[in-house]
């Protein structure tokens, strides 16, 4: 290849690199990776489950009425194995028919659990220049994920959403939610929830699925409740 061609190619690459750098400077991505841990006490015994979740807000220009940022989630819901009492899941999404949590006081999805734990609100603008602190933080009662209980881990249709207040009714008078915790982590994101709930692996991104399964309250069992869309 002649020197002129090499120089031209170099110039093109330099311009392209500068354009990419300018774009990322103007529309930066914001990523936070955290461990979500759920601790429950039943009959005096601690049951704990956790997962690593990574959220990325991808920057871009605002087009028409759409915002400039779009989120992706990697990872899976935190699963607490309650042995003979089934499985408790801290879902990634707040669930169908639960309404917007800021309006109805319902549960929060994985996008905002972590920032809200540090009083960052629910705006991407709040994430600019933010460096999440280390250490474990307990979530407030108004910043909890959707809890799904499957008494029979092999039967998704038998599952039901429960709240913190429901736990003594469901698992016994002395049962309690000790807490839901978040902490920044560099641990890898893993998706192995099918080892505990085999039917999750059969869920797809299609909604509604040809043979859609619904919980007892009519909520659809979807993949997004258990596995992040970017996983």
C-alpha positions in Angstrom: 0.0 0.0 0.0 1.4 3.4 -0.9 2.3 6.0 1.7 -0.5 8.3 0.4 -3.1 5.6 1.0 -1.7 4.8 4.4 -1.8 8.5 5.4 -5.4 8.7 4.1 -6.4 5.6 6.1 -4.8 7.0 9.2 -6.6 10.3 8.8 -9.9 8.5 8.4 -9.3 6.5 11.6 -8.2 9.6 13.4 -11.3 11.5 12.5 -13.5 8.5 13.3 -11.8 8.1 16.7 -12.2 11.8 17.5 -15.9 11.6 16.5 -16.5 8.6 18.8 -14.7 10.3 21.6 -16.7 13.5 21.1 -19.9 11.5 21.1 -19.1 9.6 24.3 -18.1 12.9 25.9 -21.4 14.5 25.0 -23.5 11.4 25.7 -21.6 9.3 28.3 -22.8 6.0 29.5 -23.5 5.4 33.2 -22.9 1.9 34.7 -23.3 0.6 38.2 -22.8 -3.0 39.3 -24.1 -4.1 42.6 -24.9 -7.1 44.8 -28.5 -7.4 45.9 -28.9 -9.5 49.0 -32.1 -10.6 50.7 -32.1 -12.0 54.3 -35.2 -13.7 55.8 -35.6 -15.3 59.1 -38.0 -18.2 59.5 -38.4 -20.3 62.6 -35.2 -18.7 64.0 -33.1 -19.8 60.9 -31.5 -17.3 58.5 -32.1 -17.8 54.8 -30.1 -15.6 52.5 -29.8 -15.2 48.7 -28.0 -12.7 46.5 -27.2 -11.8 42.9 -24.9 -9.4 41.0 -26.8 -6.9 38.8 -25.3 -4.5 36.3 -27.3 -1.5 35.0 -26.0 0.6 32.1 -27.7 3.8 30.9 -26.6 4.3 27.3 -26.3 7.9 26.3 -27.6 9.4 23.0 -29.3 12.4 21.5 -32.9 13.2 22.3 -35.2 12.4 19.3 -38.7 13.7 19.3 -40.4 12.9 22.6 -37.9 10.1 23.5 -35.3 10.7 26.2 -31.6 10.6 25.4 -30.9 7.6 27.6 -31.9 3.9 27.4 -31.1 1.3 30.1 -30.0 -2.3 29.9 -29.8 -4.8 32.8 -27.5 -7.7 33.1 -27.8 -10.4 35.8 -30.6 -12.1 37.5 -33.1 -11.8 40.4 -31.9 -12.7 43.9 -33.2 -16.1 44.9 -33.6 -17.2 48.5 -33.9 -21.0 48.9 -36.4 -21.6 51.8 -35.9 -25.4 51.5 -39.3 -27.1 52.2 -41.1 -23.7 52.2 -40.2 -23.1 48.5 -38.3 -20.1 47.0 -38.5 -16.4 47.5 -37.4 -14.2 44.6 -36.5 -10.5 44.6 -37.6 -9.7 41.0 -35.7 -7.4 38.6 -38.9 -5.7 37.5 -41.8 -4.3 39.5 -44.3 -6.5 37.7 -47.4 -6.1 35.7 -50.5 -4.5 37.3 -48.5 -3.1 40.2 -48.4 0.5 38.8 -45.7 3.1 39.0 -44.1 2.8 42.5 -43.7 6.5 42.9 -47.5 6.9 42.4 -48.9 3.8 44.2 -46.2 2.9 46.7 -45.4 -0.4 45.0 -42.1 -2.2 44.6 -39.1 -0.9 42.7 -37.2 -2.5 39.8 -33.5 -3.2 39.5 -32.8 0.0 37.6 -33.2 2.3 40.6 -32.8 0.2 43.8 -29.1 0.9 44.0 -29.1 4.7 43.3 -32.1 5.3 45.5 -30.2 3.6 48.4 -27.8 6.5 48.2 -30.6 9.2 47.7 -29.8 9.7 44.0 -33.5 9.8 42.9 -34.8 8.5 39.7 -33.2 10.7 37.1 -30.2 9.9 34.9 -29.0 13.5 35.5 -28.5 12.5 39.2 -25.8 10.0 38.1 -23.5 12.5 36.4 -20.1 12.4 38.1 -21.4 9.9 40.8 -19.0 7.4 42.3 -21.0 4.9 44.3 -19.5 4.5 47.8 -18.3 1.2 49.2 -20.1 -0.7 52.0 -23.4 -2.4 52.3 -26.6 -0.3 52.5 -29.9 -1.5 53.7 -32.9 -0.6 51.5 -35.6 1.5 53.1 -39.2 0.1 53.3 -40.2 2.4 50.4 -37.3 1.1 48.2 -37.8 -2.6 48.1 -38.0 -5.0 45.1 -41.0 -7.0 44.1 -41.0 -10.2 46.2 -42.4 -13.4 44.6 -43.0 -16.6 46.6 -43.1 -20.0 44.9 -44.2 -22.6 47.4 -43.7 -25.2 44.8 -40.5 -24.4 42.9 -41.7 -26.5 40.0 -45.0 -24.7 39.5 -44.7 -21.0 38.3 -48.5 -20.6 38.2 -48.7 -21.3 41.9 -46.5 -18.3 42.8 -47.7 -15.1 44.4 -46.4 -11.7 45.1 -45.9 -10.9 48.8 -45.0 -7.8 50.7 -42.8 -7.5 53.8 -45.9 -7.4 55.9 -47.1 -10.7 54.4 -44.1 -12.7 55.5 -45.4 -13.6 59.1 -48.7 -14.6 57.6 -47.1 -16.8 54.9 -44.2 -18.3 56.8 -45.3 -18.2 60.5 -45.8 -15.5 63.2 -42.0 -15.3 64.0 -40.9 -15.0 60.4 -39.5 -11.6 59.3 -37.7 -9.9 56.5 -34.4 -9.0 58.1 -33.5 -6.7 55.3 -32.7 -6.2 51.6 -29.1 -4.9 51.0 -27.1 -3.5 48.2 -23.4 -2.9 47.8 -21.1 -2.0 45.0 -19.1 -5.0 43.6 -16.7 -6.0 40.9 -17.8 -9.6 41.1 -18.8 -11.1 37.7 -22.4 -11.2 36.6 -23.8 -14.8 36.6 -27.1 -16.2 35.4 -27.8 -19.6 36.9 -31.3 -19.1 38.3 -32.5 -22.1 36.3 -30.7 -24.4 38.7 -33.2 -23.4 41.3 -36.2 -22.6 39.1 -35.8 -24.8 36.0 -38.8 -23.3 34.2 -37.2 -19.9 34.0 -34.9 -21.1 31.3 -37.9 -21.8 29.1 -39.2 -18.2 29.3 -38.5 -16.0 26.2 -38.5 -12.3 25.4 -41.7 -12.7 23.5 -44.8 -11.3 25.3 -47.4 -12.6 25.5 -46.0 -16.1 25.0 -48.1 -18.7 23.2 -48.8 -20.5 26.5 -48.4 -17.6 28.9 -48.4 -18.5 32.6 -49.9 -16.1 35.2 -49.5 -15.8 39.0 -52.5 -16.1 41.3 -53.1 -12.4 41.2 -53.1 -12.3 37.4 -49.5 -11.1 36.9 -47.8 -12.5 33.9 -44.7 -14.6 34.5 -42.1 -13.0 32.2 -38.4 -13.5 31.6 -37.7 -9.9 32.6 -38.8 -10.6 36.2 -35.9 -13.1 36.6 -33.2 -12.4 34.0 -31.9 -9.0 32.7 -32.6 -8.3 29.0 -28.9 -7.8 28.3 -27.9 -11.1 29.8 
